Amino acid sequence: MILETGRVCLKIAGREAGKYCVVVKPIDSGFVMVSGPKTITRIKRRKCNIFHLEPVNEKLNISESADDSALENAWKESGLIERLKIELPKKRTREKKEVKK
C-alpha cells in the first residue's frame, strides 16, 4: 500500500506515536507531509519519514492543497472519528480569578 494523498496512517515513532494522521502530499521517496489536524488528532502539519507511519485501510477524499479546516471537515464527514475511537482534545476555558478586597 503506497502512501498517497488522503491516506489515514497511524504514527508508530516519535512523540506523536499512537496517534492518527492524514498524508497531505508526498514529498520524495522517503518523506510525506502529514497533518492531523491538531484540532482532531493533536498532530500538526509536518514532514514525516514514511517508515514512521503505519497505513490504515481508510482514505479521506482531499486534495494536495487542502488546509487544516478542509481536513477537519473530511474527518467529520467520513465518520472515522467514531470508528477509530479518536478522543478529541478538550478546549481550554479560562477561569475568572476572584478579586480579594
C-alpha positions, 0 to 999 in steps of 0.5 A, spaced: 500 500 500 503 506 497 502 512 501 498 517 497 494 523 498 488 522 503 491 516 506 489 515 514 496 512 517 497 511 524 504 514 527 508 508 530 515 513 532 516 519 535 512 523 540 506 523 536 506 515 536 499 512 537 496 517 534 492 518 527 494 522 521 492 524 514 498 524 508 497 531 505 502 530 499 508 526 498 514 529 498 520 524 495 521 517 496 522 517 503 518 523 506 510 525 506 507 531 509 502 529 514 497 533 518 492 531 523 489 536 524 491 538 531 484 540 532 482 532 531 488 528 532 493 533 536 498 532 530 500 538 526 502 539 519 509 536 518 514 532 514 514 525 516 519 519 514 514 514 511 517 508 515 514 512 521 507 511 519 503 505 519 497 505 513 490 504 515 485 501 510 481 508 510 482 514 505 479 521 506 477 524 499 482 531 499 486 534 495 494 536 495 492 543 497 487 542 502 488 546 509 487 544 516 479 546 516 478 542 509 481 536 513 477 537 519 471 537 515 473 530 511 474 527 518 467 529 520 464 527 514 467 520 513 465 518 520 472 515 522 472 519 528 467 514 531 470 508 528 477 509 530 475 511 537 479 518 536 478 522 543 478 529 541 482 534 545 478 538 550 478 546 549 481 550 554 476 555 558 479 560 562 477 561 569 475 568 572 480 569 578 476 572 584 478 579 586 480 579 594 478 586 597 
